Amino acid sequence: MKCRHCDAPLTTSLIDLGSAPPSNAYLDEDALHKPEAWFPLRVLVCDACKLVQTEDFAAHDALFTPDYAYFSSFSSGWLKHSEKLAGMMIERLGLDANSHVVEVASNDGYLLQFFKQAGIPNLGIEPTSSTASAARAKGIETLERFFGVDCAKALADEGRSADLMVANNVLAHVPDINDFVAGFSILLKPGGVACFEFPHLLQLIQGRQFDTIYHEHFSYLSLLAVERIFAANGLKIFDADQLPTHGGSLRIYACQAGETEREETNNVETIRSLERDAGVHEERFYTKLQGQAEQIRDDLLSFLIEARANGKKVVGYGAAAKGNTLLNFSGVRPDQVRYVVDLSHSKIGKYMPGSRIPILEKSQLKIDRPDFILILPWNLQDEVVEQLREFCHWDVQFIVAVPEMRVL
C-alpha cells in the first residue's frame, strides 16, 4: 500500500487490531442470521509525510451507507459545543444575511441550525440519506453526496461559493484526502475561511485511545501531516485551537494559499512545538500503542470474567463506534456485557456489530438494576455519569476501560 497523500510506500505499523466489521454497521434481527463482513484493522505510518492511515480494505461507500446510524444531535454536550462554534464564527468573520456558510459532512443539521437561526444562508453536504433527511426536517438545505473537487467546482459554477466552510470530524473519514482538501480551496470565496475539527493524533497516542481507530477513520491526524496536506492542495493554516472534544482535538483555521491578509498566530507554533517535543516526527512516537492496547484489552477481560464469576451484572452505555472497536478487539460477547443502552432511536432494537450485544432503551436499566455500567464513549463520561446518577437509584458503579480500566 502507498500513502494516500504522498504516494510513498508504507512499511511502518502503528497498530494491528486484528479484524472487525465496520463500526457503524449495526445489525437488525434479520442480520443476526447472516454472516457479517469483517475486515482487517491495521494502521500504518507514512515515513515520508507522517500521515497515519488505516490499511485499505473497505471502500467508503460501504461504510457510509444510506441508513448510517450516527446522529450528531443526540449528544447535548456536542450541541452546546456546536452552538458556541457557530456564534464564535459569526462574530469573528462578521457573517450576516449576505454571507454563505457551507458545512461538509453536515450530518443531521446539528450545526447549521444555529446559522439558520441567525438568518445566515447555509448549505449542508452530507452523503448519508438517514442524516440528510433529518437535516431537511429542520429546514436545512442538504446536498446528498460526497464532497471533493467535482462537487466544489459544480457549486462554485452555480455561484454558491462560501465565506465559511466547516468540516467537523470528517477529515479523518475521507479516503482521497487530497481531493477532499482541494475542494475547499476551490469553493472558498477570496478571503473565506475553512474551519476543520478532528481528533489529534498526539492525544490519541498519549492517551492510549486505540478505540478511536476503526474503518470509518481512514486517517489519524497530526498538525505536522495536515500542514503538508493543506499546502499541497491550495490551503494554508493560519490559526489553531486545542479542544477537549473526542478525547482531545484540534480546530484549525485555513484560507486559500494565496491569501496575504491573514497572518499565522502563535497558536499554530505552540501546537507545532508540542508535537516536536513529543517526537511526532520520529519513529519512537509510534511504537508503544500496540502493547498499551493489549494491556487495556487484558484488563477489561479480567474485570468482566471476575464480575461474572461473582454473579455481578455488567451492561454498557453508549453504542458508540469506539465501543465497537474496544469490544471486538477484546472479544467481549453478551455473556459478559449483557446489553448496551443508547439514546439514539436509530440504534435501539439493533445489535452491536461483531459482538452482537443487543442495544436497548435506557429504561431497561431500572428493570435489571445492573451492578456495573461500562461507559463506552469515555470522552463523554462526565455527561453520562451526570445523566445516569439521576436515573439509577441503586448502588451501581460506573467503569471505563480507556485509557485504563477504572471505576469512576
C-alpha positions as CSV (number, residue, x, y, z in Angstrom):
1,M,0.0,0.0,0.0
2,K,1.1,3.6,-0.7
3,C,0.4,6.7,1.2
4,R,-2.9,8.4,0.5
5,H,-1.3,11.8,0.4
6,C,2.3,11.5,-1.0
7,D,2.2,8.0,-2.6
8,A,5.3,6.8,-0.6
9,P,5.4,3.1,0.2
10,L,4.0,2.3,3.7
11,T,6.1,0.0,5.8
12,T,5.8,1.2,9.4
13,S,3.0,-0.2,11.6
14,L,1.2,1.8,14.3
15,I,-1.2,-0.9,15.5
16,D,-2.8,-4.2,14.4
17,L,-6.3,-4.7,15.9
18,G,-7.0,-7.9,14.1
19,S,-10.2,-7.8,12.2
20,A,-13.6,-6.3,12.8
21,P,-16.8,-5.3,11.0
22,P,-17.4,-1.6,10.2
23,S,-18.1,0.1,13.5
24,N,-21.4,1.7,12.4
25,A,-22.8,-1.4,10.7
26,Y,-25.4,-2.1,13.4
27,L,-27.4,-5.3,12.9
28,D,-31.1,-5.9,12.9
29,E,-32.8,-9.2,13.7
30,D,-32.6,-10.5,10.2
31,A,-28.9,-9.8,10.0
32,L,-28.3,-12.0,13.1
33,H,-28.9,-15.0,10.8
34,K,-26.5,-13.9,8.1
35,P,-22.7,-13.6,8.0
36,E,-21.1,-10.3,8.7
37,A,-18.3,-8.7,6.7
38,W,-15.2,-8.4,8.7
39,F,-12.1,-6.5,7.5
40,P,-8.5,-6.4,8.9
41,L,-8.0,-3.3,11.0
42,R,-4.4,-2.2,10.7
43,V,-2.9,1.3,10.8
44,L,0.3,2.3,9.1
45,V,2.5,5.4,9.3
46,C,4.0,7.1,6.3
47,D,7.7,7.7,7.0
48,A,7.8,10.5,4.4
49,C,4.9,12.8,5.4
50,K,3.8,11.2,8.7
51,L,0.2,10.7,7.7
52,V,-1.1,7.8,9.9
53,Q,-3.7,5.8,7.9
54,T,-5.8,2.7,8.0
55,E,-4.8,0.0,5.6
56,D,-7.1,-0.2,2.6
57,F,-9.7,-2.9,2.8
58,A,-13.2,-1.3,2.9
59,A,-14.5,1.3,0.4
60,H,-16.0,4.5,1.8
61,D,-19.4,3.9,0.2
62,A,-19.6,0.5,2.0
63,L,-19.0,2.3,5.3
64,F,-21.2,5.4,4.9
65,T,-24.4,3.7,3.9
66,P,-27.9,5.3,3.4
67,D,-29.0,4.0,6.8
68,Y,-25.9,5.4,8.6
69,A,-26.8,5.3,12.3
70,Y,-24.7,8.1,13.8
71,F,-26.7,11.3,14.5
72,S,-24.8,14.2,16.0
73,S,-27.7,15.8,17.7
74,F,-28.1,13.0,20.3
75,S,-25.2,14.5,22.4
76,S,-26.3,17.5,24.4
77,G,-22.6,18.3,25.0
78,W,-21.8,18.3,21.3
79,L,-24.8,20.5,20.6
80,K,-23.6,23.1,23.1
81,H,-20.1,22.9,21.5
82,S,-21.6,23.4,18.1
83,E,-23.8,26.4,19.1
84,K,-20.7,28.0,20.6
85,L,-18.7,27.4,17.4
86,A,-21.4,29.0,15.3
87,G,-21.7,32.1,17.5
88,M,-17.9,32.5,17.5
89,M,-17.5,32.2,13.8
90,I,-20.4,34.6,13.1
91,E,-18.7,37.2,15.3
92,R,-15.2,36.5,14.1
93,L,-16.0,36.7,10.4
94,G,-18.9,39.2,10.6
95,L,-21.3,36.8,8.9
96,D,-24.7,38.1,8.1
97,A,-27.6,37.6,5.7
98,N,-25.3,38.3,2.7
99,S,-22.9,35.6,3.7
100,H,-22.9,31.9,2.8
101,V,-21.9,29.0,5.1
102,V,-21.2,25.5,3.8
103,E,-20.7,22.5,6.1
104,V,-19.2,19.4,4.7
105,A,-20.5,16.2,6.4
106,S,-23.3,18.2,8.0
107,N,-25.0,15.1,9.4
108,D,-28.4,15.9,10.8
109,G,-28.1,19.7,10.8
110,Y,-26.7,19.8,14.4
111,L,-24.5,22.8,13.5
112,L,-26.2,24.6,10.6
113,Q,-29.4,25.0,12.5
114,F,-27.6,27.7,14.6
115,F,-26.6,29.6,11.4
116,K,-30.1,29.3,10.1
117,Q,-31.5,30.7,13.4
118,A,-29.1,33.7,12.9
119,G,-30.5,34.3,9.4
120,I,-27.3,33.3,7.6
121,P,-27.8,31.4,4.3
122,N,-26.2,27.9,4.5
123,L,-25.9,24.6,2.8
124,G,-25.1,21.2,4.1
125,I,-23.3,18.5,2.2
126,E,-23.9,15.0,3.6
127,P,-23.7,11.6,1.8
128,T,-25.9,9.5,4.1
129,S,-29.6,9.6,3.5
130,S,-30.7,9.0,7.1
131,T,-28.9,12.0,8.5
132,A,-29.6,14.2,5.4
133,S,-33.3,13.6,5.8
134,A,-33.1,14.6,9.5
135,A,-31.4,17.8,8.5
136,R,-34.0,18.6,5.9
137,A,-36.7,18.1,8.5
138,K,-35.1,21.0,10.4
139,G,-35.3,23.2,7.3
140,I,-31.6,22.8,6.4
141,E,-30.9,22.6,2.6
142,T,-28.7,19.5,2.2
143,L,-26.9,18.2,-0.8
144,E,-26.7,14.4,-0.6
145,R,-23.3,13.5,-2.0
146,F,-19.6,13.0,-1.1
147,F,-17.5,16.2,-1.2
148,G,-14.4,16.7,-3.4
149,V,-13.1,18.7,-6.3
150,D,-16.0,17.8,-8.6
151,C,-18.6,18.8,-6.1
152,A,-16.8,22.0,-5.2
153,K,-16.5,23.0,-8.9
154,A,-20.2,22.4,-9.5
155,L,-21.2,24.5,-6.6
156,A,-18.8,27.3,-7.4
157,D,-20.1,27.4,-11.0
158,E,-23.6,27.8,-9.5
159,G,-22.4,30.9,-7.6
160,R,-22.5,29.1,-4.2
161,S,-19.0,29.8,-3.0
162,A,-18.6,30.1,0.7
163,D,-17.5,32.8,3.2
164,L,-17.1,30.0,5.8
165,M,-16.7,26.3,5.3
166,V,-16.9,23.9,8.2
167,A,-15.7,20.3,8.4
168,N,-16.2,18.8,11.9
169,N,-14.8,15.3,12.4
170,V,-14.8,14.4,8.8
171,L,-11.2,15.0,7.6
172,A,-10.2,11.6,9.1
173,H,-13.1,9.9,7.3
174,V,-12.1,10.6,3.6
175,P,-10.1,8.1,1.6
176,D,-8.9,10.6,-1.0
177,I,-7.7,13.3,1.3
178,N,-6.1,15.3,-1.5
179,D,-9.3,15.6,-3.5
180,F,-11.2,16.4,-0.4
181,V,-8.9,19.2,0.8
182,A,-8.5,20.7,-2.7
183,G,-12.3,21.1,-2.9
184,F,-12.1,23.6,0.0
185,S,-9.6,25.8,-1.9
186,I,-12.0,25.8,-4.9
187,L,-15.3,26.5,-3.0
188,L,-14.0,29.2,-0.7
189,K,-14.6,32.9,-1.7
190,P,-11.5,35.1,-1.8
191,G,-10.9,35.9,1.9
192,G,-13.1,33.0,3.0
193,V,-12.2,30.7,5.9
194,A,-12.3,26.9,6.3
195,C,-12.6,25.6,9.8
196,F,-11.8,21.9,10.5
197,E,-12.0,19.9,13.7
198,F,-10.5,16.4,14.1
199,P,-9.1,14.2,16.9
200,H,-5.5,15.0,17.5
201,L,-3.1,12.1,16.9
202,L,-0.9,13.4,19.7
203,Q,-3.8,12.9,22.2
204,L,-4.7,9.5,20.7
205,I,-1.3,8.1,21.3
206,Q,-0.5,9.8,24.6
207,G,-4.0,8.9,25.9
208,R,-3.8,5.3,24.6
209,Q,-7.1,5.9,22.7
210,F,-6.8,3.0,20.4
211,D,-10.6,2.5,20.4
212,T,-10.9,5.6,18.2
213,I,-9.4,3.5,15.4
214,Y,-12.0,2.0,13.1
215,H,-12.5,1.5,9.4
216,E,-14.5,4.7,9.0
217,H,-11.4,6.6,10.1
218,F,-9.1,6.5,7.1
219,S,-6.6,8.9,8.7
220,Y,-5.3,9.9,12.1
221,L,-4.0,13.4,12.0
222,S,-1.2,15.5,13.4
223,L,-0.7,19.2,12.7
224,L,2.6,18.1,11.1
225,A,0.8,15.9,8.5
226,V,-2.2,18.2,8.0
227,E,0.0,21.3,7.2
228,R,1.8,19.3,4.5
229,I,-1.5,18.1,3.0
230,F,-3.1,21.5,3.0
231,A,0.0,23.2,1.5
232,A,-0.1,20.7,-1.4
233,N,-3.7,21.4,-2.1
234,G,-4.0,25.1,-2.1
235,L,-4.7,25.9,1.6
236,K,-2.6,27.5,4.4
237,I,-3.3,27.2,8.1
238,F,-3.3,30.5,10.0
239,D,-4.7,29.7,13.4
240,A,-5.4,26.7,15.6
241,D,-7.1,25.8,18.9
242,Q,-6.7,22.7,21.1
243,L,-10.1,21.3,22.2
244,P,-11.2,18.7,24.8
245,T,-13.7,17.1,22.4
246,H,-13.3,13.4,21.4
247,G,-10.5,12.9,23.9
248,G,-8.5,15.8,22.6
249,S,-9.0,17.5,19.2
250,L,-7.6,20.3,17.0
251,R,-9.6,23.0,15.4
252,I,-7.7,24.6,12.6
253,Y,-8.5,27.7,10.5
254,A,-7.3,27.8,6.9
255,C,-7.6,30.1,3.9
256,Q,-6.5,29.9,0.3
257,A,-2.8,29.6,-0.1
258,G,-2.5,33.0,-1.9
259,E,-4.3,34.9,0.9
260,T,-1.9,37.6,2.4
261,E,-4.2,39.3,4.9
262,R,-4.3,36.5,7.4
263,E,-1.1,36.1,9.4
264,E,-0.2,33.0,11.3
265,T,-1.0,33.2,15.0
266,N,1.2,32.0,17.9
267,N,-1.3,29.1,18.5
268,V,0.0,27.3,15.4
269,E,3.6,27.4,16.5
270,T,2.6,26.3,20.1
271,I,1.0,23.1,18.7
272,R,3.9,22.5,16.4
273,S,6.2,22.7,19.4
274,L,4.1,20.3,21.4
275,E,4.3,17.8,18.5
276,R,8.1,18.3,18.1
277,D,8.6,17.8,21.9
278,A,6.6,14.6,21.8
279,G,8.5,13.2,18.9
280,V,5.7,13.1,16.3
281,H,8.3,13.4,13.6
282,E,10.3,10.4,15.0
283,E,9.7,6.7,14.7
284,R,9.8,6.2,18.5
285,F,6.5,8.1,18.9
286,Y,4.6,5.3,17.0
287,T,6.0,2.2,18.7
288,K,4.1,1.9,22.1
289,L,0.4,1.9,21.2
290,Q,0.2,-1.8,20.3
291,G,1.3,-3.0,23.7
292,Q,-0.9,-0.5,25.5
293,A,-4.0,-1.6,23.6
294,E,-3.3,-5.2,24.5
295,Q,-2.9,-4.3,28.2
296,I,-6.3,-2.5,28.1
297,R,-7.9,-5.5,26.5
298,D,-6.5,-7.9,29.1
299,D,-7.5,-5.7,32.0
300,L,-11.1,-5.3,30.7
301,L,-11.4,-9.1,30.1
302,S,-10.1,-9.8,33.6
303,F,-12.6,-7.5,35.1
304,L,-15.5,-9.0,33.2
305,I,-14.5,-12.5,33.9
306,E,-14.3,-11.8,37.6
307,A,-17.6,-9.9,37.7
308,R,-19.3,-12.8,36.0
309,A,-17.8,-15.3,38.4
310,N,-19.1,-13.2,41.3
311,G,-22.6,-13.0,39.9
312,K,-22.4,-9.3,39.0
313,K,-24.4,-7.8,36.1
314,V,-22.4,-5.7,33.7
315,V,-24.1,-3.6,30.9
316,G,-22.8,-1.0,28.6
317,Y,-23.8,2.6,27.9
318,G,-23.5,4.3,24.5
319,A,-23.5,2.3,21.3
320,A,-20.6,4.3,20.0
321,A,-18.2,3.3,17.2
322,K,-15.3,3.5,19.6
323,G,-17.1,1.0,21.8
324,N,-17.3,-1.5,19.0
325,T,-13.6,-1.3,18.4
326,L,-13.0,-2.0,22.1
327,L,-15.5,-4.8,22.4
328,N,-14.4,-6.6,19.2
329,F,-10.7,-6.3,19.9
330,S,-11.3,-7.6,23.4
331,G,-13.6,-10.4,22.2
332,V,-16.4,-9.3,24.5
333,R,-19.8,-11.0,24.0
334,P,-23.3,-10.8,25.5
335,D,-22.5,-13.2,28.3
336,Q,-20.0,-10.6,29.6
337,V,-21.8,-7.4,28.8
338,R,-25.5,-8.2,28.6
339,Y,-26.6,-5.2,26.6
340,V,-25.8,-1.6,25.8
341,V,-28.3,1.2,26.3
342,D,-28.4,4.2,24.0
343,L,-30.5,7.3,23.4
344,S,-30.5,7.1,19.6
345,H,-33.7,5.6,18.2
346,S,-31.8,4.6,15.1
347,K,-29.8,2.1,17.2
348,I,-32.3,0.9,19.8
349,G,-33.5,-2.6,18.9
350,K,-30.4,-3.4,16.9
351,Y,-27.2,-5.2,17.8
352,M,-23.6,-4.1,18.1
353,P,-21.6,-5.2,15.0
354,G,-19.3,-8.1,15.7
355,S,-20.1,-8.7,19.4
356,R,-23.9,-8.9,18.6
357,I,-24.7,-7.3,22.0
358,P,-28.3,-6.0,22.0
359,I,-28.9,-2.3,22.1
360,L,-31.8,-1.4,24.4
361,E,-33.6,1.7,25.8
362,K,-32.3,3.4,28.9
363,S,-35.5,2.3,30.8
364,Q,-34.1,-1.3,30.8
365,L,-31.6,-0.2,33.5
366,K,-34.3,0.3,36.0
367,I,-35.7,-3.2,35.3
368,D,-32.4,-5.0,35.6
369,R,-30.6,-2.8,38.1
370,P,-27.1,-3.8,37.0
371,D,-24.1,-3.7,39.3
372,F,-21.7,-2.1,36.7
373,I,-22.3,0.2,33.7
374,L,-19.4,0.3,31.3
375,I,-19.3,3.7,29.6
376,L,-18.1,3.1,26.1
377,P,-17.9,6.7,24.9
378,W,-15.4,7.5,27.7
379,N,-14.9,11.0,26.2
380,L,-18.5,11.8,27.4
381,Q,-18.1,10.1,30.8
382,D,-18.9,13.3,32.8
383,E,-22.0,13.9,30.8
384,V,-23.1,10.3,31.0
385,V,-22.4,9.9,34.7
386,E,-24.4,13.1,35.5
387,Q,-27.4,11.8,33.5
388,L,-27.3,8.3,35.0
389,R,-26.8,9.2,38.6
390,E,-30.2,10.9,38.5
391,F,-31.7,7.9,36.8
392,C,-30.2,5.0,38.6
393,H,-31.4,5.0,42.2
394,W,-29.5,1.9,43.4
395,D,-25.9,1.0,44.2
396,V,-24.4,1.0,40.7
397,Q,-20.8,1.7,39.7
398,F,-19.6,3.2,36.5
399,I,-16.5,2.0,34.8
400,V,-14.4,2.9,31.8
401,A,-11.7,0.8,30.1
402,V,-9.7,3.6,28.2
403,P,-7.1,4.9,28.9
404,E,-7.1,2.4,31.7
405,M,-9.5,0.1,33.5
406,R,-11.0,2.0,36.4
407,V,-14.1,2.5,38.5
408,L,-15.3,6.1,38.4
